[in-house]
Amino acid sequence: MNLLIEIASFIVAIGVLVVVHEYGHYRIARLCGVKVLRFSIGFGKPLWQRVSKKTGTEWTIAALPLGGYVKMLDERDPGPGIAAADLPYAFNRQSVGKRIAIVLAGPVANFLLAIALFSAVFATGITEPAAIVAAPPAGSVAAKAGFDGGETVLAIRNERGSDGEAVRSWSDLRWKLLDAAFDHRRVVLRAKNAHGTFDYQVDLRGISDKEVDDDFMSKLGFEPGGGTLTVAGVEPGSAAQRAGLQPGDTLREMNGKRVDSATAFIDFIKSHAGRTVALEIERGGSSAVAAKGAEGAASGAASDVAIGAAGPLQALTIVPETRRDPDTGADVGRIGAALATQVPSVDVRYGPIESLELGVRRTWDISLYSLRMFGRMITGEASLKNLSGPVTIADYAGKSARLGLAPFLSFLALVSISLGVLNLLPIPVLDGGHLLYYLVEAATGKAVSERWQLVLQRAGLVCIVALSAIALFNDLARLIHF
């Protein structure tokens, strides 16, 4: 069933994005007086065709739904010549300004779609994790700022600014910190805890561009907190089973430190391979407290039982098994338990005007982030593992669709932005490559020669094939974990 959802979600996502992108080209071409011969969704054998009596455009749905194209009348195409009456409607006969507008229209349509989708999500409301900070690792940026865990972030402002912006959710906090990290500046987070409301100065000046990636919040020490971490499953014969952990147990502390983040718990377990860890859990409404002197335990598990005001207290100790990390090759700890996290959530909803402003800002931020990520991959400052292909897109499409309409629309907006940015890259065969030709023509007054265009087209095709191969390899690597 999940596979069917992923396939259906992928087809819907790609179909919507391709239609919007190609319709942008089509609409502006028609406005510029260019005759459009074919509007195709997909490649290969046509499954459905219809010719418009009004415009003469052939509308087609083809067998391979991984893209599409708009074919315009052009004297440079092979085949029978163009009738003299149709020459004014040929693409190559248009002014350079019109050709630039037609090429730009596809990516711009993707950006406009993203703005519309984000605005709709912000206006109708979305449930997101609350901006509560989990206990940060010692020495992290969050720890140096003074966060202990459990603080709720209320607002953010520049170091010397008096006016701050409200922080409404964890996603909101992430994007605001991402913006500050790109600019390498210090910001002040206004947050409240059990003792009151305080300012926390977060210094992002030392964050390198290489660190600003999808996992940058974790690198700063910021993880969603305030929730509960529950054991969802235990592998037979694992360290977790030997320790006495059971599905439904709620993890409260590890070695005396509060547990409210799955990432922090997993990292702690990984770093304690072969070393005894004392756990505080809650089982069936009772609270279990870590045993004293557990560090000296020789076996893989030990437990003590005590009686307190809350009922019987049980102490568990566990020794993570040593396993090799397939990604890094390093030895890490593993206990063989599946975890489920429940974090406090908030319903975020904005007014129409504010939703539109946020939609524009979110689209701009993601576009800028994507461009910087592409640049860092080209210069070797970021890993090519960040590239994703159709398998990963299908996976995320299915996951977001199962979460609900708002997450799926947000995912669609994100991929639409990626498609727009990708097509604007100055690579021949992409829109950005054609745009480069026309900008050169506008600047010099001379069109790029057909010989040079042919050479660059071949080079661009090699680049696209290489990028596609890397993306597909990354998909397979994620799928089979090698």
C-alpha angles and dihedrals in degrees: 000000000000090000091054090050091050093049093046092046091048093050092048092047096047092042093053094045095047093046092050094046096047093041088058089058091043097049096049092043089055091047089051091053098253119146112235114210101184139010107195130184105199132357136263129030113017114243095184133013138180130173117215111232090206101050104014091233116148110224111205140181110198134198101253107063098194100107142331144220146214114225113205130190107271132167091216094066116101118249137061116349125262120260113252091241090059098048095093088058096054117114094228091055093060124100117266090249092058092046090052090050092050093049093046093048095078098055091038089055089054091052092048090050090052091050091050093048095046090046091051092050092048092047097047093041136245134216112235137167112276118251093256116142120225121219104288125223115264113268095020122130090253092051092048089052088059103257114149098175132273097058118137113218112224105173145354131216139168118273094257098025124108098198115074135190120237117247110216104173145000091267089052090051091048094054093046092050090045090056091050092046091054089054094043095228140138120255134185120231117203108212139163132218136170091291100049143280120315142170120246119196111216113197112207097163093102095051111112123218088246090062094053098090139115090294098045095114091059090047088055090050096250115136129157108266143172093076138102129261114214132187105243097180143354125216115231112255093011128134089255092057093047089051091055099249114156134192108271096034113135115219112222108165141005118204088344096310123116117255118213102131127070091205093053092047094048092047090049092051091047091054093049102059108161092002125112116252122195114217133199111206139171119224125182093343095310123110123234119207127205115258119245117246092018091141089076095057111123099195128070093255141021134172139191128192125213135170121236141158091280093052132262113357120211125193120206130191125190136188111211114226119240113248134165115251107233091211101047102018090229125131111256137173123259131179101184100239130130114223133208122198126205114189128180111266136202133206108236118199131162136191121260097262094042090046091055092048091049091046090055093045094047091049091049093047094050092045091052091046091050092050092049091048091052089049093050091049090052092050092044095246092117130043121256085227086086089074114098131193138199095292093058091042090052091048094052092042090057094044093049092046091054090052092057145269097296095053090046092050090048090051090048090052091050094051091044089057091048090051091049093049093045092052092051093057109113093247117132113245088037125087089254091058092053089045089055091054092052094046089053089049091049091050098044102028090233128098119237106262119256089239092058091043090054092050093047092045090057092047090048091050090053090052093050093047090049093049091047091050092050091048091049091048090052090050091052092045090054091045099052097023100234 
